[in-house]
Amino acid sequence: MAKKKIDNEIFKTLIKDYNIKDTNDIKDMLKDLLSETIQTMLEAEIEEVSTGNIDLDIPRDRNAEFEPQIIPKK
């Protein structure tokens, strides 16, 4: 993905809105922004999955040839 230059006005607005005075304020702002970004991405992914069709190809054991195997603990 190509990097896009962010308009300085966005930064000025964020600094004003978050009343940034020190590095802890910046850390809190970034935490909020990252949290909102991840939440939005997850919601978009859920919408995409819930509204789309998913084709499943589940193999059938019509001849009863499947033998379960016990997998040892490591």
C-alpha positions in Angstrom: 0.0 0.0 0.0 1.4 3.4 -1.0 2.0 5.9 1.8 -0.2 8.9 1.7 0.8 12.2 3.1 -1.5 13.4 5.8 -2.6 17.0 5.8 -1.0 19.0 8.6 -4.5 20.4 9.5 -5.4 17.0 10.7 -2.5 17.0 13.1 -3.4 20.5 14.3 -7.0 19.4 14.9 -5.9 16.4 16.9 -3.4 18.4 19.0 -6.2 20.9 19.8 -8.9 18.3 20.4 -6.7 16.1 22.7 -5.2 19.1 24.4 -1.7 17.6 23.9 0.9 18.9 26.3 3.4 16.1 26.7 4.3 12.6 25.5 1.7 10.9 27.7 -1.0 12.9 26.0 0.3 11.8 22.6 0.4 8.2 23.8 -3.2 8.4 25.0 -4.3 10.0 21.7 -2.6 7.3 19.6 -4.1 4.6 21.8 -7.6 6.1 21.1 -7.0 6.4 17.4 -5.6 2.8 17.1 -8.5 1.4 19.2 -11.1 3.2 17.0 -9.3 2.1 13.8 -9.2 -1.6 14.9 -12.8 -1.5 16.0 -13.9 -0.1 12.6 -11.9 -2.7 10.7 -13.4 -5.5 12.7 -16.9 -4.2 12.3 -16.3 -3.9 8.5 -15.0 -7.5 8.4 -18.0 -8.8 10.3 -20.4 -7.0 8.0 -18.5 -8.5 5.0 -18.7 -12.0 6.3 -22.3 -11.8 7.5 -23.6 -10.4 4.2 -21.5 -12.5 1.9 -22.0 -16.1 0.8 -19.3 -18.6 1.8 -18.9 -21.8 -0.2 -18.0 -24.7 2.0 -16.6 -28.0 0.6 -17.0 -30.5 3.4 -15.8 -34.0 2.5 -18.2 -36.8 3.3 -17.3 -40.2 4.5 -19.9 -42.1 2.5 -18.0 -45.4 2.7 -17.2 -45.2 6.4 -13.5 -45.3 5.8 -12.5 -42.6 8.3 -10.5 -43.9 11.2 -10.1 -41.5 14.1 -6.6 -41.1 15.4 -5.5 -40.0 18.9 -2.8 -37.3 18.8 -0.4 -37.6 21.7 0.3 -34.6 24.0 3.6 -32.9 23.5 
